[in-house]
Amino acid sequence: MPLKSGKSKKTITSNIRELVKKPSSKRVKAIKTLSKKSGISYEEAKRKQAVAIALNVARKPRVKSKK
């Protein structure tokens, strides 16, 4: 599940949708821990984590190819 690179609102939104729709097995464990420690529902924890990941990806500069 590669995320799209870019800083536009549309790209970030599509990345969030992708992350919420198909969480990886490692993320499922992290989401359960987050929901338990924060006292929020599983769905809310999944949404918060997806937003954090998508915004982090958007802040990274694109890697320039060497020519």
Backbone as numpy.savetxt, mean C-alpha at the origin, in Angstrom:
# Nx Ny Nz CAx CAy CAz Cx Cy Cz
2.35 -8.45 -7.96 1.51 -7.28 -7.96 2.40 -6.03 -7.96
2.98 -5.71 -9.08 3.80 -4.50 -9.12 2.91 -3.26 -9.08
3.32 -2.30 -8.29 2.56 -1.06 -8.18 3.02 -0.09 -9.25
2.13 0.78 -9.67 2.46 1.77 -10.68 3.32 2.86 -10.07
4.26 3.36 -10.85 5.06 4.48 -10.36 4.40 5.77 -10.80
4.53 6.79 -10.01 3.94 8.08 -10.34 3.41 8.76 -9.10
3.21 10.06 -9.22 2.78 10.85 -8.08 1.37 11.41 -8.23
0.71 11.09 -9.33 -0.62 11.64 -9.54 -1.64 10.96 -8.62
-2.73 11.66 -8.40 -3.79 11.15 -7.53 -4.38 9.86 -8.10
-4.51 9.81 -9.41 -5.08 8.64 -10.07 -4.19 7.40 -9.87
-2.89 7.58 -9.97 -1.95 6.47 -9.78 -1.97 5.98 -8.34
-1.96 6.91 -7.39 -1.99 6.54 -5.97 -3.28 5.80 -5.64
-4.39 6.26 -6.18 -5.68 5.62 -5.94 -5.70 4.20 -6.50
-5.15 4.01 -7.69 -5.14 2.66 -8.27 -4.22 1.74 -7.47
-3.12 2.27 -6.94 -2.24 1.46 -6.10 -2.93 1.06 -4.80
-3.68 1.97 -4.22 -4.42 1.66 -2.98 -5.45 0.57 -3.26
-6.16 0.68 -4.36 -7.15 -0.34 -4.72 -6.50 -1.71 -4.87
-5.35 -1.73 -5.54 -4.64 -2.99 -5.75 -4.19 -3.60 -4.43
-3.67 -2.77 -3.53 -3.18 -3.26 -2.24 -4.32 -3.75 -1.35
-5.48 -3.10 -1.40 -6.61 -3.51 -0.57 -7.23 -4.79 -1.13
-7.24 -4.91 -2.45 -7.88 -6.06 -3.08 -7.12 -7.36 -2.84
-5.78 -7.33 -2.95 -4.98 -8.54 -2.84 -3.82 -8.36 -1.87
-4.07 -8.49 -0.57 -2.94 -8.40 0.37 -2.10 -9.67 0.31
-0.77 -9.51 0.38 0.12 -10.67 0.37 0.05 -11.37 1.73
0.63 -12.55 1.78 0.56 -13.33 3.03 1.31 -12.64 4.17
2.41 -11.97 3.87 3.15 -11.23 4.90 2.35 -10.03 5.38
1.66 -9.37 4.46 0.86 -8.21 4.84 -0.34 -8.60 5.67
-0.90 -9.78 5.45 -2.05 -10.24 6.23 -1.66 -10.34 7.70
-0.49 -10.89 7.97 -0.01 -11.01 9.34 0.19 -9.62 9.96
0.79 -8.70 9.20 1.02 -7.35 9.69 -0.29 -6.60 9.92
-1.26 -6.83 9.06 -2.57 -6.18 9.21 -3.26 -6.66 10.48
-3.18 -7.96 10.74 -3.79 -8.52 11.95 -3.14 -7.93 13.20
-1.82 -7.80 13.18 -1.10 -7.23 14.31 -1.49 -5.77 14.51
-1.56 -5.01 13.41 -1.92 -3.60 13.48 -3.33 -3.42 14.03
-4.26 -4.23 13.57 -5.64 -4.09 14.05 -5.75 -4.45 15.53
-5.01 -5.46 15.95 -5.06 -5.88 17.34 -4.44 -4.83 18.26
-3.28 -4.29 17.89 -2.60 -3.31 18.72 -3.32 -1.96 18.74
-3.91 -1.58 17.61 -4.58 -0.28 17.52 -6.03 -0.33 17.99
-6.58 -1.52 18.08 -7.96 -1.65 18.49 -8.95 -1.24 17.42
-8.57 -1.45 16.15 -9.44 -1.12 15.03 -9.79 -2.40 14.28
-10.74 -2.31 13.38 -11.15 -3.49 12.63 -10.07 -3.89 11.62
-10.17 -5.13 11.16 -9.22 -5.65 10.18 -9.28 -4.84 8.89
-10.49 -4.51 8.44 -10.65 -3.74 7.20 -10.04 -2.35 7.31
-10.23 -1.70 8.45 -9.65 -0.36 8.66 -8.13 -0.43 8.68
-7.58 -1.46 9.31 -6.12 -1.63 9.35 -5.57 -1.90 7.95
-6.31 -2.70 7.17 -5.89 -3.00 5.80 -5.87 -1.73 4.96
-6.89 -0.89 5.14 -6.98 0.36 4.39 -5.84 1.31 4.78
-5.58 1.44 6.08 -4.52 2.34 6.54 -3.16 1.91 6.02
-2.90 0.61 6.06 -1.62 0.11 5.59 -1.48 0.30 4.08
-2.53 0.09 3.33 -2.50 0.27 1.88 -2.20 1.73 1.52
-2.80 2.66 2.23 -2.56 4.08 1.98 -1.10 4.43 2.27
-0.58 3.91 3.38 0.81 4.20 3.75 1.78 3.66 2.70
1.54 2.46 2.21 2.43 1.87 1.20 2.34 2.64 -0.10
1.13 2.98 -0.53 0.95 3.70 -1.80 1.61 5.08 -1.76
1.48 5.78 -0.64 2.11 7.09 -0.53 3.63 6.97 -0.47
4.12 5.93 0.15 5.56 5.71 0.21 6.11 5.44 -1.19
5.41 4.65 -1.98 5.84 4.35 -3.34 5.83 5.63 -4.19
4.86 6.48 -3.98 4.75 7.71 -4.77 5.88 8.68 -4.46
6.46 8.61 -3.28 7.53 9.53 -2.91 8.88 9.11 -3.46
9.01 7.86 -3.87 10.29 7.37 -4.35 10.55 7.89 -5.77
11.78 8.32 -6.03 12.09 8.76 -7.39 12.18 7.56 -8.33
11.88 7.79 -9.57 12.00 6.71 -10.55 13.44 6.44 -10.83
13.78 5.19 -11.06 15.15 4.82 -11.37 15.40 5.09 -12.85
16.43 5.87 -13.13 16.74 6.19 -14.52 17.54 5.05 -15.11
17.21 4.69 -16.34 17.93 3.62 -16.99 19.26 4.14 -17.53
20.27 3.29 -17.48 21.60 3.67 -17.95 21.65 3.42 -19.45
22.16 4.38 -20.17 22.26 4.22 -21.63 23.70 4.24 -22.07
